[in-house]
Amino acid sequence: MRLHPDRPRPPQRAIDDDLGCLLRLAQEGLYWQDEVEDLLVAISNDGDLGQLARAGGPYISRYEAMRGELRALRHLDLRAYVSALDEVFAHHAMALHCALDLLAVSWRSERLREEQGRLGSLGAQAERLVALTAEIKALARSRAAASATR
């Protein structure tokens, strides 16, 4: 005897839908990556804090928004990619945010100025995003090719 009727589960999105969204987010993150690195170089070169903060804020916000969009992707086969992109996007947003914070206080000590001078690259996470985007693109192509032959 059942006291509660079975509730219909919401339909799970198809892997191709989630994969398309995942690829779009990866490519967008990759697209903005060069802009973020340019800002890091400008911060390293002691650029104007007001101008750099106005320029950097939208990138920080967008990377954080993309993390939110990633959370909507639920297909289990893509979970590793979702987690990896989430880490990369969090890194990029935090790197720029912290660099702007550093620029705001670097006048306080020579040690902070030295750290500021080391800015300029997103490092291994930038390379990771390039590799992830290529993997996701290859996966999307192979799924599209498999669908075409059916």
Secondary structure per residue as TSV (DSSP state, phi and psi in degrees):
chain	resnum	aa	ss	phi	psi
A	1	M	-	360.0	131.1
A	2	R	-	-106.7	129.3
A	3	L	S	-84.8	-30.6
A	4	H	S	-119.9	130.4
A	5	P	-	-66.9	150.9
A	6	D	-	-63.3	129.8
A	7	R	-	-85.9	136.1
A	8	P	-	-66.9	136.0
A	9	R	-	-81.4	144.5
A	10	P	-	-63.9	142.3
A	11	P	-	-63.5	136.3
A	12	Q	-	-77.5	135.3
A	13	R	-	-63.6	147.3
A	14	A	-	-68.0	149.9
A	15	I	H	-58.1	-35.3
A	16	D	H	-66.0	-35.2
A	17	D	H	-64.3	-49.1
A	18	D	H	-65.2	-38.0
A	19	L	H	-64.6	-41.5
A	20	G	H	-61.7	-43.0
A	21	C	H	-66.1	-41.8
A	22	L	H	-61.1	-44.6
A	23	L	H	-63.7	-42.8
A	24	R	H	-60.2	-43.6
A	25	L	H	-66.3	-41.9
A	26	A	H	-61.8	-44.0
A	27	Q	H	-67.6	-37.0
A	28	E	H	-66.4	-43.3
A	29	G	H	-59.8	-40.3
A	30	L	H	-66.6	-39.3
A	31	Y	H	-60.3	-44.4
A	32	W	H	-78.8	-14.7
A	33	Q	H	-58.2	-43.5
A	34	D	H	-63.5	-37.4
A	35	E	H	-63.8	-41.8
A	36	V	H	-63.8	-43.1
A	37	E	H	-64.4	-36.1
A	38	D	H	-62.3	-40.1
A	39	L	H	-65.6	-39.1
A	40	L	H	-62.1	-38.7
A	41	V	H	-64.2	-43.8
A	42	A	H	-63.5	-37.8
A	43	I	H	-66.1	-42.1
A	44	S	H	-59.1	-35.5
A	45	N	T	-86.6	15.3
A	46	D	T	65.3	43.0
A	47	G	-	-66.8	174.9
A	48	D	-	-68.8	121.4
A	49	L	H	-59.7	-44.2
A	50	G	H	-60.6	-47.0
A	51	Q	H	-66.0	-43.2
A	52	L	H	-69.1	-35.9
A	53	A	H	-66.7	-41.7
A	54	R	H	-64.9	-36.1
A	55	A	H	-74.8	-38.1
A	56	G	H	-81.3	-28.6
A	57	G	H	-53.9	-47.9
A	58	P	H	-62.0	-32.8
A	59	Y	H	-68.9	-43.9
A	60	I	H	-59.8	-47.2
A	61	S	H	-62.1	-40.8
A	62	R	H	-68.4	-42.3
A	63	Y	H	-61.6	-39.5
A	64	E	H	-67.3	-39.3
A	65	A	H	-64.4	-38.0
A	66	M	H	-64.9	-33.2
A	67	R	H	-62.5	-39.6
A	68	G	H	-63.8	-40.7
A	69	E	H	-65.0	-35.2
A	70	L	H	-62.3	-36.2
A	71	R	H	-64.1	-20.7
A	72	A	T	-78.1	-13.7
A	73	L	-	-84.9	115.0
A	74	R	-	-112.6	-4.2
A	75	H	-	-65.7	127.5
A	76	L	G	-61.6	-33.2
A	77	D	G	-68.0	-16.0
A	78	L	G	-106.9	1.8
A	79	R	H	-55.9	-40.8
A	80	A	H	-64.3	-39.5
A	81	Y	H	-67.9	-40.8
A	82	V	H	-61.3	-45.8
A	83	S	H	-63.1	-43.4
A	84	A	H	-64.8	-45.1
A	85	L	H	-65.3	-37.7
A	86	D	H	-58.9	-43.5
A	87	E	H	-63.5	-44.1
A	88	V	H	-64.9	-46.3
A	89	F	H	-64.6	-39.2
A	90	A	H	-62.2	-42.1
A	91	H	H	-61.0	-48.4
A	92	H	H	-62.2	-44.2
A	93	A	H	-63.9	-44.3
A	94	M	H	-70.1	-37.6
A	95	A	H	-59.8	-45.3
A	96	L	H	-69.2	-42.1
A	97	H	H	-60.0	-48.1
A	98	C	H	-65.9	-35.9
A	99	A	H	-64.1	-41.1
A	100	L	H	-65.2	-40.6
A	101	D	H	-60.6	-41.8
A	102	L	H	-63.2	-43.2
A	103	L	H	-58.8	-36.7
A	104	A	H	-67.7	-26.2
A	105	V	H	-118.7	-0.8
A	106	S	G	-64.8	-19.3
A	107	W	G	-64.4	-15.7
A	108	R	G	-73.9	-29.1
A	109	S	-	-154.9	156.9
A	110	E	H	-66.1	-35.2
A	111	R	H	-62.5	-41.9
A	112	L	H	-65.5	-37.3
A	113	R	H	-64.7	-37.3
A	114	E	H	-63.1	-43.6
A	115	E	H	-63.3	-41.3
A	116	Q	H	-60.6	-39.5
A	117	G	H	-66.4	-17.5
A	118	R	T	-85.7	-7.1
A	119	L	-	-70.7	159.4
A	120	G	-	149.7	-20.8
A	121	S	-	-135.0	150.9
A	122	L	-	-89.0	-0.5
A	123	G	T	63.5	-139.9
A	124	A	H	-62.6	-31.5
A	125	Q	H	-68.7	-29.9
A	126	A	H	-66.2	-44.2
A	127	E	H	-65.0	-37.5
A	128	R	H	-62.2	-40.7
A	129	L	H	-64.9	-38.9
A	130	V	H	-60.4	-47.3
A	131	A	H	-66.0	-43.3
A	132	L	H	-62.1	-42.6
A	133	T	H	-62.6	-41.7
A	134	A	H	-64.1	-41.8
A	135	E	H	-64.1	-44.4
A	136	I	H	-65.6	-39.2
A	137	K	H	-63.4	-43.0
A	138	A	H	-64.2	-40.8
A	139	L	H	-62.9	-43.3
A	140	A	H	-63.6	-41.1
A	141	R	H	-63.7	-44.2
A	142	S	H	-66.6	-36.9
A	143	R	H	-68.1	-38.6
A	144	A	H	-65.8	-41.0
A	145	A	H	-65.5	-40.3
A	146	A	H	-66.5	-36.4
A	147	S	H	-68.5	-34.9
A	148	A	H	-69.4	-29.1
A	149	T	T	-85.6	-7.1
A	150	R	-	-80.2	360.0
